[in-house]
Amino acid sequence: MFASSMDTVRDTARTAGTLLIPMRFVWPYGGRSVFLSGSFTRWSELVPMTPMEGCPTVFQAIYSLTPGYHQYKFFVDGEWRHDEQQTCVSGEYGVVNTVLLATEPSYAAPLASPEMTPGSSMDVDNEAFRRLVRINDGRLSEAVHSISEADLQCSRHRISAFLSTHTVYELLPESGKVVALDIDLPVKQAFHILHEQGIPTAPLWDFSKGQFVGVLSASDFILILKELGKRGSNLTEEELETHTISAWKEGKAYLNGRVDGQGRFLSRQFIHAEPFDNLKDVALKILQNQVATVPIIHSSAEDGSFPQLLHLASLSGILKCICRYFRHCSSLLPVLQLPIFAIPVGTWVPKIGESNGRPLAMLRPSASLSSALNLLIQAQVSSIPIVDDNDSLLDVYCRSDITALAKDRAYTHINLDEMTIHQALQLGQDSFSLYEPRSQRCQMCLRSDSLHKVMDRLANPGVRRLVIVEAGSKRVEGIISLSDIFKFLLG
C-alpha cells in the first residue's frame, strides 16, 4: 500500500537540517489512475496523484526532493508515460523526465511544473509548493529569493556581450512579407490595409524622395479617432476619405507642437536599422524611442539610394535569440532563476511585486472605449487588462485592437464615449489576425514563475505581454511586457 503524496512530504522532511524542496508534479493529460515514480523513490514506490479541484483531467502530487539531478515518470492507467512538454532523456528506464534543483539556497531553481493544460492560457500552479525551504527542528522557514549584486551584474554583462556581438541578420527570416505604405495613400485606405493584413504598423515610403520616411501605427489611428470626436476639429469624416498619410503626419506635428520659428512642421527622425547593426543597439533604439518595431533597411549604393525593406525588427525576435543562445547554459545567468515577483520588472498591484514605479491600469468591460484610448495614449502603455468586479482577468484591450474599427467603416458610426470596451472587443472578435490569435492576446503567468520561464513565453510569436494573475481566481496582480524585460536585462 502506498502512502498519500502529503504523507510522503512529511516523511521525507523529518531529517533535521536537510535542505529539501517541496515539488509539485503535474500530469495534465487525464486518466483514471495516475501515479508518480522516479529516482527519488529508487523507482520502487508509486506515489498516488490526485485530480485538482475543478480540473479533473489534471493530476498532481507533492514530493520533497533534495537538491540535485532527478528523473521521473508517470504510471497512467497501467502504462508508463512521460510528459513530452518537459525536459526528457533516454536512459535505463526508457524515456524519462528530468529536473535539476540548484544546490545553492540563495535563489530558487526552475521547477518541474508542466506547461499549460490543453485549451488553457495559464499554468496550473501553486506558489506555496515552489518555495525553497530548510527543515530545522521540524519547522519550515522560507528562504529569501535573491542573488548577489555581483551575480546580477554578471548576468547583465553576459546578455549585453551576446547582443553586442550578434547582428540584425540573425533576425531575418528565410521568407516572409513586409507591408509598406505610400505616404500619398488616404488614411482611411491605409487603416483598412492594416486591418486586412492583420498588422499593427507599417513603414512609409515617399516616392518623390525615393526613401522610407516613417511608420504608420495603431497609435495614429487612435489619435485620428480622438481628433474626429472633438468638436471643432479640422478633420471631418468626409475629409478622412481623401486625407493622406502625409497630410496626417503634418497635422500631427502641429498638434504636438513640432514646428519651427516660421511655423513649418518638423518631421521626426526616421528610426531604422541596417543588417550589420548589433542587436543591442536595435533593442536600445526600440526602448529609447518607445516604438514597437524598427524597419531593417539595406541599400547597396553608397549614397543610400534604392533602399530595400528587409524586415521589421522587434524585441520579441531579439528575445528569441537570447533564449535560443542560453537555452542549454542558463546556469551562466543566475538572474533567470529568480521568480518575477522578487525582481523590479513589470507593473504590479501595490504590495505584491517589485514595481517599476508605474501605476497598473485596469478597466471594467462596461467602461467606455474613449477611456481605454485615453489610458493607452496618456499612460503610454500598449495594453490594458479588462477585469470583473473582483479584478479577475476577462480580456485585454490593446492598441492594435483599434484597427478592428476599420472593418465595415465602423469608426464612422460609433461614439467613443458611448461604446463600451466589451462592445469594442465583440466588434473585433472575428478580426484577430494570424499574427496575434486570440489565445495569444490574453496570455497569463504567475508571480512565482521564474524570469527564464516568462522570457521563454514572451519569445513566442505574437505574445507581447503576460498578465500576472493569482492561481485559481485569475485576479490580476500585474503585467509584464517585452520592454519591461529588456529594461531590466540591459540595466
Secondary structure as UniProt FT lines:
FT   HELIX           5..12
FT   TURN            13..14
FT   TURN            16..17
FT   STRAND          19..27
FT   STRAND          34..38
FT   HELIX           39..41
FT   TURN            42..43
FT   STRAND          47..52
FT   TURN            53..54
FT   STRAND          55..65
FT   STRAND          68..76
FT   TURN            77..78
FT   STRAND          79..81
FT   TURN            84..85
FT   STRAND          88..91
FT   TURN            92..93
FT   STRAND          94..101
FT   TURN            105..106
FT   TURN            118..119
FT   HELIX           127..130
FT   STRAND          133..136
FT   TURN            137..138
FT   STRAND          139..142
FT   HELIX           149..164
FT   HELIX           168..171
FT   STRAND          181..182
FT   TURN            183..184
FT   HELIX           187..197
FT   STRAND          201..206
FT   TURN            207..210
FT   STRAND          211..217
FT   HELIX           218..228
FT   TURN            231..232
FT   HELIX           237..240
FT   TURN            241..242
FT   HELIX           245..255
FT   TURN            256..257
FT   TURN            261..262
FT   TURN            275..276
FT   HELIX           279..289
FT   STRAND          293..298
FT   TURN            302..303
FT   STRAND          308..314
FT   HELIX           315..326
FT   TURN            327..328
FT   HELIX           330..332
FT   HELIX           334..337
FT   HELIX           340..342
FT   STRAND          347..348
FT   TURN            350..352
FT   TURN            365..366
FT   HELIX           369..378
FT   TURN            379..380
FT   STRAND          383..387
FT   TURN            389..390
FT   STRAND          392..398
FT   HELIX           399..413
FT   TURN            416..418
FT   HELIX           421..427
FT   TURN            428..430
FT   TURN            434..435
FT   HELIX           438..441
FT   STRAND          444..445
FT   TURN            447..448
FT   HELIX           451..458
FT   TURN            461..462
FT   STRAND          465..469
FT   TURN            471..473
FT   STRAND          475..481
FT   HELIX           482..489
//
